[in-house]
């Protein structure tokens, strides 16, 4: 699925010499991001997208029909047990119906259009086990907001998440709640969040199949939904149900007891700061704007939950729907027109209009800072959307909170962050139960003989590992170079080296690397891109960094939105290689797709900080160092205590150190200054397919060759 970015993807598609989409049934185009924009330039772009879709014969949904992710789910394109991708970071939402949804970038989209293929790096898998039953007054939104806040040290960064739990537990999470949870696994840092194909999902699919058949038989729709939602197809799915292997190994396991949850609110301006609603309500935080918009929480069930707040209040107001608080603007936009029609038929839409809500067309709108109702300087907003990093929904001098639809409605009604009072704390409650593992007490665990054997083997492995550490006096020593060499393809450099320029911060997001104000300008020159590279991180970067330098930064470099210019701007600066403690996955994809090389060397980051920032080498990744103005952004945890630098703190520093990457030997060598220590270590082998993409100058040129070879 592509949305408003379909035209930029089409331009890439045509620039690589493609003229016909490889498989028209593989593609869906929607218009949803900037649907309030009636300027001639935007309308022209929308016409171009529609005409291109019609010419190529792909399914197209016009502005106002709904948000692309909702369309993918409600129209049956995202199907359980399959893979669906979109050029948007909230593709994770499809995991709510057991469909592996994960984002791609524009170059990937053009490749899929042209060849039907793109590339993947298989991520580590995290298992999240839910226990208990979700209490009345607590929603799926509260679950994911709590997860983002309770596990806020990159526990699931770049992981694929498998959500699981007992049948009773999972029954307390209806599909709409699952969609909200899966949607915001993006904010949690994951690549995808997958729910099981179970009885809850089966019931939802049966309903959709019956609905599609009825509407089609009655001649009430021109859509082809009935060809995707059919009972025979559901029968086939449930008869060949996809599930995890017994005894499957996970990179990590976490658990959360749903019965111990209460309503949660995220913010201000960070998804990694989550607070129980009752604590924020006690602070009497006045609001100026409330939003019931976005693909996260604007389905009919969400609209009904918000409307119930006003309907309940009407019972104490002589049967008349009360108005939202004076000075508060309340905006509503359904996730799609079918969801809005359902809310209208139930009287929920009208109830909110009677309360003074301002309706917006089905689309993204204020969730991404477009159209009516953006936050002004000094204002406070609360939203049922998915992101609240500073400046996303308006002014950088505003504060944004995230909450469930009913909390948003109750806050709009009272004029301050508040809830509807539906939640009652259970007797004996002593706090949220969560942590590592699966959350099942050993005395309550029932396992098979096979599982018992696997457990014993696992314990033996742990004992062996512990013994090795004892023998070696600590961590197991890495194996010496075994002399094996990586094949280096023609056109790929065997060695890359240069002086290290150090950007001493974690979580430098893509806006810090390439400012958003340039992202949608089509006439930015390569020289200008080089000039503004890293501008939002450090305005002095352009004058400090030089051609041929090796850029080294901290952990989670390149998190945030999927703008490919974050990679191309670094290339425009003629920096051939980026080294980091770890990378945001979206940046890694864009780097490879645009022929920017990258390698992870956490030890180097620690050594640089020990030398230039006074940070001990043993400081963990959790002790992040945030750039000014960045810590409240999308993928950043709360700021860590700062060490006193041994030298003057500089965002960007020429180090005098040199870095050499021997690709053939999969080894890096660091010279710590002219007379300093020299050391080396093994790094991950660069696979041939990645080399091939980079050697050809990026994915676009790779696709060009593929097209030429097939003609």
HELIX and SHEET records of a PDB file:
HELIX    1   1 UNK A    6  UNK A   15  1                                  10    
HELIX    2   2 UNK A   24  UNK A   26  5                                   3    
HELIX    3   3 UNK A   40  UNK A   56  1                                  17    
HELIX    4   4 UNK A   68  UNK A   74  1                                   7    
HELIX    5   5 UNK A   89  UNK A   97  5                                   9    
HELIX    6   6 UNK A  106  UNK A  115  1                                  10    
HELIX    7   7 UNK A  140  UNK A  150  1                                  11    
HELIX    8   8 UNK A  167  UNK A  171  1                                   5    
HELIX    9   9 UNK A  175  UNK A  183  1                                   9    
HELIX   10  10 UNK A  185  UNK A  188  1                                   4    
HELIX   11  11 UNK A  199  UNK A  217  1                                  19    
HELIX   12  12 UNK A  225  UNK A  228  1                                   4    
HELIX   13  13 UNK A  231  UNK A  239  1                                   9    
HELIX   14  14 UNK A  258  UNK A  260  5                                   3    
HELIX   15  15 UNK A  277  UNK A  281  1                                   5    
HELIX   16  16 UNK A  300  UNK A  314  1                                  15    
HELIX   17  17 UNK A  337  UNK A  345  1                                   9    
HELIX   18  18 UNK A  348  UNK A  354  1                                   7    
HELIX   19  19 UNK A  365  UNK A  368  5                                   4    
HELIX   20  20 UNK A  405  UNK A  414  1                                  10    
HELIX   21  21 UNK A  442  UNK A  444  5                                   3    
HELIX   22  22 UNK A  449  UNK A  472  1                                  24    
HELIX   23  23 UNK A  510  UNK A  513  1                                   4    
HELIX   24  24 UNK A  516  UNK A  519  1                                   4    
HELIX   25  25 UNK A  526  UNK A  532  1                                   7    
HELIX   26  26 UNK A  541  UNK A  544  1                                   4    
HELIX   27  27 UNK A  565  UNK A  572  1                                   8    
HELIX   28  28 UNK A  585  UNK A  593  1                                   9    
HELIX   29  29 UNK A  602  UNK A  612  1                                  11    
HELIX   30  30 UNK A  688  UNK A  695  1                                   8    
HELIX   31  31 UNK A  699  UNK A  710  1                                  12    
SHEET    1   A 2 UNK A  28  UNK A  30  0                                        
SHEET    2   A 2 UNK A  59  UNK A  61  1                                        
SHEET    1   B 2 UNK A  83  UNK A  86  0                                        
SHEET    2   B 2 UNK A 100  UNK A 103  1                                        
SHEET    1   C 5 UNK A 192  UNK A 194  0                                        
SHEET    2   C 5 UNK A 160  UNK A 165  1                                        
SHEET    3   C 5 UNK A 125  UNK A 131  1                                        
SHEET    4   C 5 UNK A 252  UNK A 257  1                                        
SHEET    5   C 5 UNK A 434  UNK A 436 -1                                        
SHEET    1   D 2 UNK A 264  UNK A 266  0                                        
SHEET    2   D 2 UNK A 274  UNK A 276 -1                                        
SHEET    1   E 5 UNK A 358  UNK A 359  0                                        
SHEET    2   E 5 UNK A 329  UNK A 332  1                                        
SHEET    3   E 5 UNK A 289  UNK A 292  1                                        
SHEET    4   E 5 UNK A 380  UNK A 383  1                                        
SHEET    5   E 5 UNK A 399  UNK A 402  1                                        
SHEET    1   F 7 UNK A 597  UNK A 600  0                                        
SHEET    2   F 7 UNK A 577  UNK A 580  1                                        
SHEET    3   F 7 UNK A 550  UNK A 553  1                                        
SHEET    4   F 7 UNK A 495  UNK A 503  1                                        
SHEET    5   F 7 UNK A 652  UNK A 662 -1                                        
SHEET    6   F 7 UNK A 667  UNK A 671 -1                                        
SHEET    7   F 7 UNK A 678  UNK A 682 -1                                        
END                                                                             
